[in-house]
Amino acid sequence: MTEPVVVLIELDETLLLGLLEAAVADADPLEVMPPVAGPPGWTTERREAFLEFHRRRSLRQETAIEKTYVIEVDAWPVGAARLEKVPGGVEAGIWIGRSQRGRGVGKLAAAELLELAKADGAERFVASTTEDNLAARKLLTGVGADLTVRGDGVEAGLDLR
Ligand SMILES: CC(C)(COP(=O)(O)OP(=O)(O)OC[C@H]1O[C@@H](n2cnc3c(N)ncnc32)[C@H](O)[C@@H]1OP(=O)(O)O)[C@@H](O)C(=O)NCCC(=O)NCCS
């Protein structure tokens, strides 16, 4: 199998609708944003919440707290990654659409995300996941992070200095 060509592009308003489409087509709402009350699935409320989540956290200058990157494979949005400044470093997050998982996209995107964090001068790269999320744990150890289990949670950390 040929290695996918993975590119991270900083999110903007134009890319946001494509990212929503990718999430709706290929991910569970809980994998890509905080819980929103209501019946399961991509309800109108959840679609609006997804847009507002990214506008508030990344696109609206007055409220932005993180940079979000659209993950593209062959120029097609398949997921997103984020870097949020936290005390002592940056916190990373990533999701890939289900149909694209398990073929190395996450690994390539995580490596690129790490480079973006370094280029931004971050001193430490941190991320958290759950104990049962084997793919995320492998992804994080794959970039060289140390994992610490805390209850059901797993904290990952990597010094970048
Ligand atoms: C975590 C996630 C981003 C991984 O993306 P991916 O494209 O599937 O990852 P890759 O194909 O690059 O695989 C990365 C590693 O995980 C392993 N892996 C992938 N899916 C796996 C699974 N279901 N179970 C166990 N290991 C798995 C791969 O073998 C690879 O390990 P290796 O480095 O030893 O070869 C993806 O599963 C996802 O979006 N999950 C939902 C959101 C999420 O949990 N985000 C993480 C929060 S930090």
The ligand as an SDF file (V2000), in Angstrom:
LIG
                    3D

 48 50  0  0  0  0  0  0  0  0999 V2000
   -6.1940    8.1340   17.3880 C   0  0  0  0  0  0  0  0  0  0  0  0
   -6.3110    8.3230   15.8760 C   0  0  0  0  0  0  0  0  0  0  0  0
   -6.0860    9.8210   15.5590 C   0  0  0  0  0  0  0  0  0  0  0  0
   -5.2230    7.4800   15.1840 C   0  0  0  0  0  0  0  0  0  0  0  0
   -5.2460    7.7820   13.8010 O   0  0  0  0  0  0  0  0  0  0  0  0
   -4.9040    6.6650   12.6970 P   0  0  0  0  0  0  0  0  0  0  0  0
   -4.7920    7.3520   11.3890 O   0  0  0  0  0  0  0  0  0  0  0  0
   -5.8550    5.5430   12.7940 O   0  0  0  0  0  0  0  0  0  0  0  0
   -3.4610    6.1770   13.1980 O   0  0  0  0  0  0  0  0  0  0  0  0
   -2.3640    5.3780   12.3820 P   0  0  0  0  0  0  0  0  0  0  0  0
   -2.9930    4.5580   11.3200 O   0  0  0  0  0  0  0  0  0  0  0  0
   -1.2920    6.3380   11.9710 O   0  0  0  0  0  0  0  0  0  0  0  0
   -1.8140    4.4110   13.5040 O   0  0  0  0  0  0  0  0  0  0  0  0
   -1.0330    4.8950   14.5940 C   0  0  0  0  0  0  0  0  0  0  0  0
   -0.6230    3.6960   15.4550 C   0  0  0  0  0  0  0  0  0  0  0  0
   -1.7830    3.1760   16.1140 O   0  0  0  0  0  0  0  0  0  0  0  0
   -1.9880    1.8130   15.7640 C   0  0  0  0  0  0  0  0  0  0  0  0
   -3.4260    1.6260   15.6390 N   0  0  0  0  0  0  0  0  0  0  0  0
   -4.2610    2.2390   14.7580 C   0  0  0  0  0  0  0  0  0  0  0  0
   -5.5270    1.8590   15.0110 N   0  0  0  0  0  0  0  0  0  0  0  0
   -5.4650    0.9960   16.0420 C   0  0  0  0  0  0  0  0  0  0  0  0
   -6.4580    0.2730   16.7600 C   0  0  0  0  0  0  0  0  0  0  0  0
   -7.7510    0.3620   16.4530 N   0  0  0  0  0  0  0  0  0  0  0  0
   -6.0530   -0.5160   17.7900 N   0  0  0  0  0  0  0  0  0  0  0  0
   -4.7570   -0.6020   18.1250 C   0  0  0  0  0  0  0  0  0  0  0  0
   -3.7590    0.0760   17.4960 N   0  0  0  0  0  0  0  0  0  0  0  0
   -4.1280    0.8590   16.4680 C   0  0  0  0  0  0  0  0  0  0  0  0
   -1.2620    1.6280   14.4440 C   0  0  0  0  0  0  0  0  0  0  0  0
   -0.8830    0.2910   14.2340 O   0  0  0  0  0  0  0  0  0  0  0  0
   -0.0570    2.5320   14.6450 C   0  0  0  0  0  0  0  0  0  0  0  0
    0.8610    1.8740   15.4960 O   0  0  0  0  0  0  0  0  0  0  0  0
    2.4050    1.7050   15.0950 P   0  0  0  0  0  0  0  0  0  0  0  0
    2.9960    3.0850   15.2050 O   0  0  0  0  0  0  0  0  0  0  0  0
    2.9280    0.7700   16.1120 O   0  0  0  0  0  0  0  0  0  0  0  0
    2.4070    1.2110   13.6810 O   0  0  0  0  0  0  0  0  0  0  0  0
   -7.7090    7.8640   15.3380 C   0  0  0  0  0  0  0  0  0  0  0  0
   -7.9270    6.5550   15.7540 O   0  0  0  0  0  0  0  0  0  0  0  0
   -8.8730    8.7340   15.7940 C   0  0  0  0  0  0  0  0  0  0  0  0
   -9.1660    9.7420   15.1720 O   0  0  0  0  0  0  0  0  0  0  0  0
   -9.5630    8.3490   16.9040 N   0  0  0  0  0  0  0  0  0  0  0  0
  -10.6910    9.1120   17.4170 C   0  0  0  0  0  0  0  0  0  0  0  0
  -10.2680   10.4040   18.0710 C   0  0  0  0  0  0  0  0  0  0  0  0
   -9.1720   10.1700   19.0990 C   0  0  0  0  0  0  0  0  0  0  0  0
   -9.2280    9.2370   19.8740 O   0  0  0  0  0  0  0  0  0  0  0  0
   -8.1840   11.0780   19.1240 N   0  0  0  0  0  0  0  0  0  0  0  0
   -7.0140   10.9720   19.9970 C   0  0  0  0  0  0  0  0  0  0  0  0
   -7.0520   11.9400   21.0910 C   0  0  0  0  0  0  0  0  0  0  0  0
   -5.3610   12.2780   21.6460 S   0  0  0  0  0  0  0  0  0  0  0  0
  1  2  1  0
  2  3  1  0
  2  4  1  0
  2 36  1  0
  4  5  1  0
  5  6  1  0
  6  7  2  0
  6  8  1  0
  6  9  1  0
  9 10  1  0
 10 11  2  0
 10 12  1  0
 10 13  1  0
 13 14  1  0
 14 15  1  0
 15 16  1  0
 15 30  1  0
 16 17  1  0
 17 18  1  0
 17 28  1  0
 18 19  1  0
 18 27  1  0
 19 20  2  0
 20 21  1  0
 21 22  1  0
 21 27  2  0
 22 23  1  0
 22 24  2  0
 24 25  1  0
 25 26  2  0
 26 27  1  0
 28 29  1  0
 28 30  1  0
 30 31  1  0
 31 32  1  0
 32 33  2  0
 32 34  1  0
 32 35  1  0
 36 37  1  0
 36 38  1  0
 38 39  2  0
 38 40  1  0
 40 41  1  0
 41 42  1  0
 42 43  1  0
 43 44  2  0
 43 45  1  0
 45 46  1  0
 46 47  1  0
 47 48  1  0
M  END
$$$$
